Amino acid sequence: MRLKRSFAGGVACIAVLASLSAAQGSAFGGSTLNDPKGPVPYARQVSTSSTRRTLSGTAPEWSRQGTQVHDDRSITATLILREDTSSSQLTSLRAWLSSQGLTVDRIHQNISALGISGQRSAVAQAFDTTFVQRRHEGRQAVAPSRDLSVPADLSMVQSVAGLVDTDAALPATTASPAQRSTQGNAASTQVSDDCAAYWGEKLSSQWPTSVNVTYRSNALCGYGPEQLRAIHELPASATGKGSRIAIVAAYDDATVEANTNTYFAKVGAQTFRSGQYTHHAPDSPDESRCGGSAAWTTEQHLDVQAAHAIAPDADIEYWGANDCSTNSLYLRILDAVESPSTPDVISLSFGAQEELDTDGDRALLNRVLVEAGSRDISVFASTGNDGDYTNAGDHQGEADVASPASSPYVTAVGGTSTGLNADNTIEVESGWETQTRFARNGAIIPPGFIYGAGGGESKYYTRPTWQKSLSKSGNGRLLPDVSSLADPNTGFTVYSPSDGTVEYEAHGGTSLATPMVAATVAVAKASSGVKVGLATPYLYSMAGSQAIRDVRPASAATWYRRGADTGQLWLETLYMWDVKPQSLQSSEGWDPVTGLGVPTGAAFLKQFGAQR
């Protein structure tokens, strides 16, 4: 079998969660909610107001110019309503929507929202806008050309989410050098001629003298389940028994459980017991978007296998969205939140630049996250694999951070490069920001930056109270909060379909770090029985203690030789660790690559949630 390497990648106090949730739960009720697809009662209550009220922030700034779209495809959106909306107001609103040719598909009582659908022309006419098409941040997008508006007497409508039509959250699966397995055994120390089973187990004699670093190794072959637990230094007795981990992404692959059991049995790890893993396929998957389900199957395998490795006794529940649009993904998070089998944690390994979300999208996301927190569910999101998104990498534009990780109602997860010894102790660790060099002469391979954990300051969210002591410039929410293993050159072996064949592949990215951190918190909740929603304030209360391992720059690099069949002119490459190829680098204390650091060991399990 082939072993390939790649990686996969979207508040003042905790009382806010409870107060907002209570407000949502105490209103937005009434008999008119029982049959959203049935006849609209009291149709005579259709709005007749001649004046209109603009819903600010419902069209992105970048969509003011573009080519007008005239196609009439059916689209979906979510209306964000006031929490104190009355039954009579809902009746009027539904009647107005019906009069505009729009359908109420679903009523989300807990977050005071309505799911609607209709032809694009009907949406444009109802909300007095037009739709334009343009390319933005490397994506083809259709969006409203101006902010939406509604009749002035429909005062219950606050915003509209989901009208930016783009594949915003494609999984970050940039490939790293392919490696060929000689035995088809991901746990073997003889996986290939070049990669190392542990740090320093193999070291090329071709290392250039011009590049002098303290820690050197050939790129690692990919860690197994035991090594992931070692990175968080989890005691053998802490297995997550009694906890539930939910994972949300696009689409669904029904082979995940069987492939995970095959892999874990092969390496001597604990397989799934009957009923321990459940999955919820989307009801109307759109294979024409987001690369289709094939583009997301490795992401699903990575998330599930990493979470199961960290918490082998925890139940895992996967929720697949119809596509990778914000509306579909954010509402799928809500499905997981409202599930009768309430999860302890939710892991989100997807995201895109936060500027792709509108104010309406952010309102929908935050209401879903607040609902999660009110139910003692901790939500974790990846910060991405493109560093600060500047033009030093593969994106053009100013520094940016990722959504949904930028929301203060979620715990943002960054990444590390971590080298383990043969006995699974940590030999070297640093922030995951990678610069590539030619191994022949040590020269930088343009543009220098190849991949790294996302981080920085949000442009849309103010800094929460638990970050006020960080003494960083600006007043925006800072990312990430914590971190775990992300570097694909010290990554995790996943057993998943690739090009029609199930293969062992080494993967990384904050898509790996996020389920690792989420599962570690699930283990902590199971160990102590603590009931905690938003985890972030509790994590910051442990800063500087033994419960969170600080991560700093290390003088380290890995060496790798590509196969001759790749067609590369220079086959040997050096991957330099955390040398600030963009604006991001780890440092003592909190930093924009690893946050506070890595949740660690018995101290973390004991201290998490202890300070109420």
C-alpha positions as CSV (number, residue, x, y, z in Angstrom):
1,M,0.0,0.0,0.0
2,R,1.0,3.6,-0.4
3,L,1.7,5.8,2.5
4,K,1.0,9.4,1.6
5,R,1.3,12.6,3.6
6,S,-1.1,15.5,3.6
7,F,-3.1,17.6,6.0
8,A,-6.7,18.6,6.5
9,G,-8.2,21.6,7.8
10,G,-14.5,28.0,9.8
11,V,-18.2,37.8,25.4
12,A,-17.9,39.2,28.5
13,C,-18.4,36.3,30.8
14,I,-19.9,32.8,30.9
15,A,-23.2,34.2,32.2
16,V,-23.8,35.6,28.7
17,L,-24.4,32.0,27.6
18,A,-27.0,31.3,30.2
19,S,-28.8,34.7,29.9
20,L,-29.1,34.6,26.1
21,S,-30.2,31.0,26.1
22,A,-32.9,31.8,28.7
23,A,-34.1,34.6,26.6
24,Q,-34.4,32.4,23.6
25,G,-36.1,29.6,25.4
26,S,-38.7,31.9,27.1
27,A,-40.0,33.4,23.9
28,F,-40.5,32.3,20.3
29,G,-43.4,29.9,20.9
30,G,-47.0,29.4,20.0
31,S,-49.3,27.1,18.1
32,T,-48.4,28.5,14.7
33,L,-45.0,26.7,14.9
34,N,-46.4,23.2,14.8
35,D,-46.7,22.8,11.0
36,P,-44.0,24.8,9.2
37,K,-44.9,23.4,5.8
38,G,-48.6,23.5,6.2
39,P,-51.1,26.3,5.2
40,V,-50.2,29.8,6.6
41,P,-53.0,30.8,8.9
42,Y,-54.5,34.3,8.9
43,A,-53.0,35.2,5.4
44,R,-54.8,38.5,5.6
45,Q,-52.0,39.6,8.0
46,V,-49.6,40.1,5.1
47,S,-47.4,43.1,5.6
48,T,-48.6,46.2,3.6
49,S,-46.0,48.6,4.9
50,S,-44.6,50.9,2.2
51,T,-41.5,51.7,4.2
52,R,-38.6,49.4,4.6
53,R,-35.9,48.7,7.2
54,T,-32.4,47.8,6.1
55,L,-30.8,44.7,7.6
56,S,-27.2,46.0,8.0
57,G,-24.4,43.5,7.4
58,T,-26.4,41.1,5.2
59,A,-24.2,41.7,2.1
60,P,-20.4,41.5,2.3
61,E,-18.4,44.5,1.4
62,W,-16.6,42.7,-1.4
63,S,-19.9,42.0,-3.3
64,R,-20.7,45.6,-4.1
65,Q,-19.3,45.0,-7.5
66,G,-19.8,42.0,-9.7
67,T,-21.7,40.5,-12.6
68,Q,-25.4,40.3,-11.9
69,V,-26.8,36.8,-11.7
70,H,-30.0,36.0,-13.6
71,D,-30.3,32.3,-13.0
72,D,-33.3,31.2,-10.9
73,R,-32.0,28.3,-8.9
74,S,-33.7,27.5,-5.6
75,I,-31.7,28.7,-2.5
76,T,-32.0,28.3,1.2
77,A,-31.4,30.9,4.0
78,T,-32.1,31.4,7.7
79,L,-34.0,34.4,9.1
80,I,-32.6,35.5,12.5
81,L,-35.5,36.8,14.6
82,R,-35.8,38.7,17.9
83,E,-35.8,36.4,20.9
84,D,-39.1,38.0,22.1
85,T,-40.9,37.3,18.8
86,S,-44.6,36.6,19.6
87,S,-46.8,34.0,18.0
88,S,-48.8,36.7,16.2
89,Q,-45.7,38.3,14.8
90,L,-44.6,34.9,13.5
91,T,-48.0,34.5,11.9
92,S,-47.6,37.8,10.1
93,L,-44.0,36.9,9.0
94,R,-45.0,33.6,7.6
95,A,-47.9,35.1,5.7
96,W,-45.5,37.7,4.2
97,L,-43.0,35.1,3.2
98,S,-45.8,33.1,1.5
99,S,-47.0,36.1,-0.3
100,Q,-43.4,36.5,-1.7
101,G,-43.2,33.0,-3.0
102,L,-41.0,31.8,-0.2
103,T,-41.4,28.7,2.0
104,V,-40.7,28.1,5.7
105,D,-38.9,24.8,5.7
106,R,-37.9,24.6,9.4
107,I,-38.4,26.4,12.6
108,H,-35.5,26.6,15.0
109,Q,-37.2,27.4,18.2
110,N,-34.2,27.2,20.5
111,I,-32.3,29.9,18.5
112,S,-35.2,32.0,17.3
113,A,-34.7,31.4,13.6
114,L,-36.6,30.3,10.5
115,G,-35.2,28.2,7.7
116,I,-36.6,29.4,4.4
117,S,-36.2,28.5,0.7
118,G,-37.3,29.8,-2.7
119,Q,-36.1,30.9,-6.1
120,R,-33.3,33.4,-6.1
121,S,-35.4,35.9,-7.9
122,A,-38.1,35.6,-5.2
123,V,-35.5,36.2,-2.5
124,A,-34.1,39.2,-4.3
125,Q,-37.5,40.7,-4.8
126,A,-38.7,40.0,-1.2
127,F,-35.6,41.5,0.4
128,D,-35.1,44.3,-2.2
129,T,-31.6,43.3,-3.4
130,T,-29.9,41.7,-6.4
131,F,-27.4,38.9,-6.6
132,V,-24.0,39.2,-8.2
133,Q,-21.2,36.8,-9.1
134,R,-17.5,37.5,-8.6
135,R,-14.3,35.7,-7.6
136,H,-13.1,36.5,-4.1
137,E,-10.2,35.0,-2.1
138,G,-9.8,32.3,-4.8
139,R,-13.4,31.2,-4.7
140,Q,-16.3,31.8,-7.1
141,A,-19.1,33.3,-5.1
142,V,-22.6,34.6,-5.5
143,A,-23.8,37.1,-3.0
144,P,-26.3,40.0,-2.4
145,S,-25.0,43.2,-4.0
146,R,-26.5,45.3,-1.2
147,D,-27.8,44.9,2.2
148,L,-31.3,43.2,2.4
149,S,-34.3,45.1,3.7
150,V,-37.8,44.1,4.9
151,P,-41.1,46.0,5.4
152,A,-40.7,48.2,8.4
153,D,-43.5,46.5,10.4
154,L,-41.7,43.2,10.3
155,S,-39.7,44.3,13.3
156,M,-39.0,40.8,14.4
157,V,-36.6,40.1,11.6
158,Q,-33.0,41.0,12.7
159,S,-30.9,39.5,9.9
160,V,-30.6,36.9,7.2
161,A,-27.9,34.2,7.1
162,G,-26.7,31.9,4.3
163,L,-27.1,34.1,1.2
164,V,-23.4,34.1,0.3
165,D,-23.2,31.1,-2.0
166,T,-19.7,29.8,-2.1
167,D,-17.7,26.6,-1.2
168,A,-16.4,28.4,1.9
169,A,-15.2,25.5,4.0
170,L,-13.3,23.2,1.7
171,P,-11.1,20.8,3.7
172,A,-7.5,22.0,3.8
173,T,-5.9,19.0,2.2
174,T,-2.7,20.3,0.6
175,A,-0.5,17.3,-0.1
176,S,2.9,16.8,1.3
177,P,5.5,14.4,0.0
178,A,4.2,10.9,-0.9
179,Q,5.8,8.0,0.9
180,R,5.5,4.4,-0.2
181,S,5.0,1.6,2.3
182,T,7.0,-1.5,2.0
183,Q,4.9,-3.6,4.3
184,G,1.5,-2.0,4.3
185,N,1.7,-1.7,8.1
186,A,1.2,1.8,9.5
187,A,2.7,0.8,12.8
188,S,5.9,-0.7,11.4
189,T,9.3,0.9,12.0
190,Q,10.2,0.0,8.4
191,V,7.4,1.9,6.6
192,S,9.7,3.3,4.0
193,D,13.4,3.8,3.2
194,D,13.4,7.5,4.2
195,C,10.8,8.2,6.9
196,A,11.5,7.8,10.6
197,A,9.3,5.9,13.0
198,Y,10.3,8.3,15.9
199,W,12.4,11.4,16.1
200,G,15.9,10.9,15.0
201,E,15.5,7.2,14.2
202,K,16.7,8.0,10.7
203,L,18.8,11.0,9.6
204,S,19.9,11.6,6.1
205,S,23.6,11.9,5.4
206,Q,22.8,14.5,2.8
207,W,21.8,17.2,5.3
208,P,23.3,20.5,4.0
209,T,26.1,22.0,6.1
210,S,24.6,25.5,5.5
211,V,21.6,24.6,7.6
212,N,22.6,24.1,11.2
213,V,19.7,23.2,13.6
214,T,19.8,21.6,17.0
215,Y,17.1,19.0,16.4
216,R,17.2,17.1,13.1
217,S,15.3,14.0,11.8
218,N,14.0,12.6,8.6
219,A,10.3,13.3,8.3
220,L,8.3,10.9,10.5
221,C,6.2,8.1,9.0
222,G,3.1,9.1,10.9
223,Y,2.2,8.4,14.6
224,G,-0.3,5.8,15.7
225,P,-3.1,6.0,18.3
226,E,-0.7,5.4,21.2
227,Q,1.5,8.3,20.2
228,L,-1.5,10.7,20.1
229,R,-2.3,10.0,23.7
230,A,1.4,10.4,24.6
231,I,1.4,14.0,23.1
232,H,-1.3,14.9,25.7
233,E,0.4,12.7,28.4
234,L,-2.8,11.1,29.3
235,P,-2.8,8.5,32.1
236,A,-3.7,4.9,31.0
237,S,-6.9,5.0,33.1
238,A,-8.2,8.1,31.5
239,T,-10.1,6.7,28.4
240,G,-13.2,9.0,28.2
241,K,-15.7,6.3,29.3
242,G,-19.1,7.8,29.7
243,S,-18.4,10.8,27.5
244,R,-19.7,11.6,24.0
245,I,-17.9,13.3,21.2
246,A,-19.7,14.9,18.3
247,I,-18.0,15.7,15.0
248,V,-19.5,17.9,12.3
249,A,-18.3,18.2,8.7
250,A,-19.8,17.9,5.2
251,Y,-21.2,14.6,3.7
252,D,-20.8,11.2,5.2
253,D,-18.8,8.0,4.4
254,A,-20.4,4.9,5.8
255,T,-17.1,3.0,5.8
256,V,-15.5,5.0,8.6
257,E,-16.3,2.5,11.4
258,A,-15.1,-0.5,9.5
259,N,-11.9,1.2,8.3
260,T,-11.2,2.4,11.8
261,N,-11.6,-1.0,13.3
262,T,-9.3,-2.5,10.6
263,Y,-6.6,0.0,11.4
264,F,-6.8,-0.1,15.1
265,A,-6.9,-3.9,15.3
266,K,-3.8,-4.0,13.1
267,V,-1.8,-1.7,15.4
268,G,-3.1,-3.3,18.6
269,A,-5.3,-0.4,19.6
270,Q,-8.9,-0.6,20.9
271,T,-11.5,-1.0,18.2
272,F,-15.1,0.4,18.4
273,R,-17.5,-1.7,20.4
274,S,-20.9,-2.3,19.0
275,G,-22.9,1.0,19.0
276,Q,-20.0,3.1,20.1
277,Y,-19.8,5.0,16.7
278,T,-22.9,6.4,15.0
279,H,-23.2,8.6,12.0
280,H,-25.9,10.8,10.5
281,A,-25.8,11.1,6.8
282,P,-27.1,14.4,5.2
283,D,-30.7,14.2,3.9
284,S,-29.9,16.0,0.6
285,P,-26.2,15.9,-0.1
286,D,-25.1,18.1,-3.1
287,E,-22.3,16.2,-4.8
288,S,-21.8,19.1,-7.3
289,R,-20.3,21.3,-4.6
290,C,-17.3,21.4,-2.3
291,G,-15.5,18.7,-4.2
292,G,-18.3,16.3,-3.4
293,S,-18.2,13.6,-0.6
294,A,-14.9,12.2,-2.0
295,A,-13.1,15.4,-1.0
296,W,-14.3,15.1,2.6
297,T,-14.0,11.4,3.3
298,T,-10.3,11.7,4.6
299,E,-11.4,14.5,6.8
300,Q,-14.1,12.4,8.4
301,H,-11.7,9.4,8.8
302,L,-9.0,11.7,10.3
303,D,-11.5,13.3,12.8
304,V,-13.0,10.0,13.9
305,Q,-9.8,8.1,14.2
306,A,-7.9,10.9,16.1
307,A,-10.8,11.3,18.5
308,H,-11.0,7.6,19.1
309,A,-7.3,7.4,19.6
310,I,-7.4,10.0,22.4
311,A,-10.6,8.7,24.0
312,P,-11.0,5.0,23.2
313,D,-14.0,4.5,25.4
314,A,-15.9,7.6,24.4
315,D,-19.0,7.4,22.2
316,I,-18.5,9.2,18.9
317,E,-21.3,10.7,16.8
318,Y,-20.7,12.1,13.3
319,W,-23.0,14.6,11.7
320,G,-22.7,15.2,8.0
321,A,-24.0,18.4,6.3
322,N,-25.4,18.6,2.8
323,D,-22.5,20.7,1.6
324,C,-19.8,23.0,2.9
325,S,-21.9,26.3,2.9
326,T,-22.0,28.1,6.2
327,N,-25.8,27.8,6.4
328,S,-25.6,24.0,6.0
329,L,-22.7,23.5,8.4
330,Y,-23.9,25.9,11.1
331,L,-27.4,24.3,11.2
332,R,-25.8,20.8,11.3
333,I,-24.0,21.9,14.4
334,L,-27.4,22.8,15.8
335,D,-28.6,19.3,15.0
336,A,-25.8,17.9,17.1
337,V,-26.5,20.3,19.9
338,E,-30.2,19.5,20.0
339,S,-29.7,15.7,19.7
340,P,-31.3,13.6,22.5
341,S,-27.8,12.0,22.9
342,T,-26.3,15.3,24.1
343,P,-22.5,15.4,23.4
344,D,-19.9,16.6,25.9
345,V,-17.9,18.2,23.1
346,I,-18.2,19.1,19.5
347,S,-15.2,19.1,17.1
348,L,-15.3,21.3,14.0
349,S,-12.4,20.7,11.6
350,F,-13.4,23.2,8.9
351,G,-13.3,26.9,8.3
352,A,-12.5,29.8,5.9
353,Q,-11.5,33.4,6.2
354,E,-13.9,35.1,8.6
355,E,-14.6,37.9,6.1
356,L,-16.5,35.4,4.0
357,D,-19.2,35.3,6.7
358,T,-21.7,38.1,6.8
359,D,-23.1,39.6,10.0
360,G,-26.1,37.4,9.5
361,D,-23.9,34.3,9.3
362,R,-22.1,35.3,12.5
363,A,-25.4,35.8,14.2
364,L,-26.6,32.3,13.3
365,L,-23.3,30.7,14.3
366,N,-23.2,32.5,17.7
367,R,-26.8,31.6,18.5
368,V,-26.0,28.0,17.8
369,L,-22.8,28.1,19.9
370,V,-24.7,29.9,22.8
371,E,-27.3,27.1,22.7
372,A,-24.5,24.6,22.9
373,G,-22.9,26.3,25.9
374,S,-26.3,26.4,27.7
375,R,-26.4,22.6,27.4
376,D,-22.9,22.2,28.8
377,I,-21.4,21.3,25.4
378,S,-17.9,22.6,24.7
379,V,-17.3,23.4,21.0
380,F,-13.8,23.4,19.4
381,A,-12.8,24.7,15.9
382,S,-9.7,24.6,13.8
383,T,-7.8,27.8,13.0
384,G,-6.8,26.6,9.5
385,N,-3.6,25.7,7.8
386,D,-2.7,28.9,6.0
387,G,-1.1,30.9,8.8
388,D,-2.2,34.5,8.7
389,Y,-3.6,34.2,5.1
390,T,-1.2,36.9,3.8
391,N,0.2,36.8,0.3
392,A,3.4,35.1,1.6
393,G,1.4,31.9,1.3
394,D,-1.1,30.7,-1.3
395,H,-3.8,33.3,-0.5
396,Q,-3.7,36.9,-1.6
397,G,-4.7,39.8,0.7
398,E,-4.3,41.1,4.2
399,A,-3.8,39.1,7.4
400,D,-7.0,37.2,8.4
401,V,-8.2,34.6,10.7
402,A,-10.6,31.7,10.2
403,S,-14.3,31.3,11.0
404,P,-16.0,29.6,12.9
405,A,-12.8,29.5,15.1
406,S,-12.9,33.3,15.5
407,S,-16.1,33.3,17.4
408,P,-15.6,34.0,21.2
409,Y,-18.2,31.3,21.9
410,V,-15.9,28.5,20.5
411,T,-12.4,27.3,21.6
412,A,-10.0,27.9,18.8
413,V,-7.3,25.2,18.2
414,G,-3.9,25.9,16.7
415,G,-1.1,23.5,15.9
416,T,2.3,22.2,16.9
417,S,5.2,20.3,15.4
418,T,6.0,17.5,17.8
419,G,8.8,15.0,17.7
420,L,8.5,11.9,20.0
421,N,11.3,9.6,21.1
422,A,11.1,5.8,20.8
423,D,9.6,5.7,24.3
424,N,6.9,8.3,23.4
425,T,8.4,11.1,25.4
426,I,8.7,14.4,23.7
427,E,12.1,15.2,22.3
428,V,11.2,18.4,20.6
429,E,8.1,20.6,20.1
430,S,7.5,23.9,18.5
431,G,4.7,25.9,16.9
432,W,3.6,24.7,13.5
433,E,4.7,27.3,10.9
434,T,6.8,25.7,8.2
435,Q,9.3,27.1,5.8
436,T,10.7,24.9,3.0
437,R,14.3,24.9,1.8
438,F,16.2,23.1,-0.9
439,A,18.1,20.3,0.8
440,R,21.0,20.5,-1.7
441,N,22.0,24.0,-0.8
442,G,19.8,25.2,2.0
443,A,18.2,28.0,-0.1
444,I,14.6,29.0,0.6
445,I,12.0,27.5,-1.8
446,P,9.8,30.4,-2.8
447,P,7.5,31.7,-1.3
448,G,9.1,30.1,1.8
449,F,5.9,29.5,3.7
450,I,4.2,26.2,2.9
451,Y,1.7,25.7,5.7
452,G,1.1,26.5,9.3
453,A,-1.6,27.0,12.0
454,G,-3.9,30.0,11.6
455,G,-3.8,32.7,14.2
456,G,-4.0,36.4,14.8
457,E,-6.7,38.9,15.7
458,S,-10.3,38.9,14.6
459,K,-11.7,41.9,12.7
460,Y,-15.3,41.3,13.8
461,Y,-15.2,40.1,17.5
462,T,-14.0,42.1,20.5
463,R,-11.6,40.6,22.9
464,P,-13.3,38.5,25.6
465,T,-12.5,39.1,29.2
466,W,-10.4,36.0,29.6
467,Q,-7.9,37.4,27.0
468,K,-7.6,40.9,28.5
469,S,-4.5,40.0,30.5
470,L,-2.6,38.9,27.4
471,S,-1.4,42.5,26.9
472,K,-1.4,42.3,23.1
473,S,-2.1,45.3,20.9
474,G,-5.6,45.9,19.5
475,N,-8.9,44.9,21.0
476,G,-10.0,42.0,18.8
477,R,-10.5,38.4,19.8
478,L,-7.2,36.5,19.6
479,L,-6.7,33.1,18.0
480,P,-5.9,30.4,18.9
481,D,-6.7,29.4,22.5
482,V,-4.9,26.1,22.8
483,S,-3.2,23.6,20.4
484,S,-2.1,20.1,19.6
485,L,-0.2,18.1,16.9
486,A,-0.7,19.5,13.4
487,D,2.5,19.3,11.4
488,P,2.0,16.6,8.7
489,N,5.7,15.9,8.8
490,T,5.2,14.7,12.4
491,G,1.6,13.7,11.7
492,F,-0.9,10.9,12.4
493,T,-1.4,7.8,10.3
494,V,-5.0,7.6,9.0
495,Y,-6.6,4.6,7.2
496,S,-9.0,6.0,4.6
497,P,-10.1,5.8,1.0
498,S,-7.8,7.6,-1.5
499,D,-8.4,7.4,-5.3
500,G,-10.7,4.4,-4.8
501,T,-8.3,2.5,-2.6
502,V,-8.2,2.4,1.2
503,E,-4.7,3.3,2.2
504,Y,-2.5,4.3,5.2
505,E,-1.7,8.0,4.9
506,A,0.1,10.4,7.3
507,H,-2.0,13.5,7.9
508,G,-1.8,16.7,9.8
509,G,-3.3,20.2,10.0
510,T,-5.4,21.9,12.6
511,S,-8.0,19.4,11.4
512,L,-5.9,16.8,13.4
513,A,-5.3,19.1,16.4
514,T,-9.0,20.0,16.9
515,P,-10.4,16.5,17.5
516,M,-7.3,15.7,19.7
517,V,-8.1,18.7,21.9
518,A,-11.8,18.1,21.9
519,A,-11.4,14.5,22.9
520,T,-8.9,15.4,25.6
521,V,-11.5,17.7,27.1
522,A,-14.1,15.0,26.8
523,V,-11.7,12.7,28.8
524,A,-11.4,15.5,31.4
525,K,-15.2,15.8,31.7
526,A,-15.5,12.1,32.1
527,S,-12.8,11.9,34.7
528,S,-14.2,14.7,36.9
529,G,-17.9,14.7,36.0
530,V,-17.7,18.5,35.7
531,K,-20.5,20.1,33.6
532,V,-19.0,22.9,31.5
533,G,-20.2,24.6,28.4
534,L,-17.8,27.1,26.8
535,A,-14.3,25.7,27.7
536,T,-12.2,28.7,26.9
537,P,-12.5,30.6,30.3
538,Y,-11.4,27.5,32.2
539,L,-8.5,27.0,29.9
540,Y,-7.2,30.5,30.5
541,S,-7.6,30.0,34.2
542,M,-4.9,27.3,33.9
543,A,-2.4,29.3,31.9
544,G,1.1,28.9,33.2
545,S,0.3,25.8,35.2
546,Q,1.4,22.2,34.7
547,A,-2.1,21.6,33.1
548,I,-1.1,23.3,29.9
549,R,2.3,22.8,28.3
550,D,3.8,26.0,26.9
551,V,5.2,25.8,23.4
552,R,8.1,27.9,22.2
553,P,10.2,28.0,19.0
554,A,12.8,25.2,18.6
555,S,15.8,25.0,16.4
556,A,14.5,22.0,14.4
557,A,13.8,20.7,10.9
558,T,12.9,17.5,9.1
559,W,14.4,16.2,5.8
560,Y,12.4,14.3,3.1
561,R,13.1,12.9,-0.3
562,R,10.2,12.9,-2.8
563,G,9.9,10.0,-5.2
564,A,11.4,10.4,-8.7
565,D,7.9,9.8,-10.2
566,T,6.7,13.1,-8.8
567,G,8.6,15.0,-11.6
568,Q,10.2,17.4,-9.1
569,L,13.5,18.9,-10.2
570,W,14.8,18.8,-6.6
571,L,13.7,15.7,-4.7
572,E,15.1,16.5,-1.3
573,T,13.4,19.1,0.9
574,L,14.0,20.6,4.3
575,Y,11.0,21.6,6.4
576,M,12.1,24.3,8.9
577,W,10.2,24.7,12.1
578,D,8.6,27.9,13.3
579,V,11.0,30.3,11.7
580,K,8.3,33.0,11.1
581,P,7.8,32.5,7.4
582,Q,4.8,34.8,7.7
583,S,4.0,37.0,10.6
584,L,3.2,34.2,13.1
585,Q,5.6,32.4,15.5
586,S,5.3,30.7,18.8
587,S,6.7,32.3,22.0
588,E,6.7,32.1,25.7
589,G,3.2,32.2,27.1
590,W,0.2,32.8,24.8
591,D,1.2,33.1,21.1
592,P,-0.8,33.3,17.8
593,V,0.3,29.8,16.7
594,T,-0.3,27.6,19.8
595,G,-2.3,29.8,22.0
596,L,-1.8,28.9,25.7
597,G,-0.2,25.6,24.7
598,V,-1.1,21.9,24.8
599,P,-3.6,20.5,27.5
600,T,-1.4,18.0,29.4
601,G,-1.7,15.1,31.6
602,A,-3.3,14.3,35.0
603,A,-3.0,17.9,36.0
604,F,-5.3,19.0,33.2
605,L,-7.8,16.3,33.9
606,K,-7.9,17.4,37.6
607,Q,-7.9,21.1,37.1
608,F,-10.3,21.5,34.1
609,G,-13.5,23.1,35.2
610,A,-12.4,23.1,38.9
611,Q,-12.6,26.9,39.1
612,R,-16.3,27.6,38.5
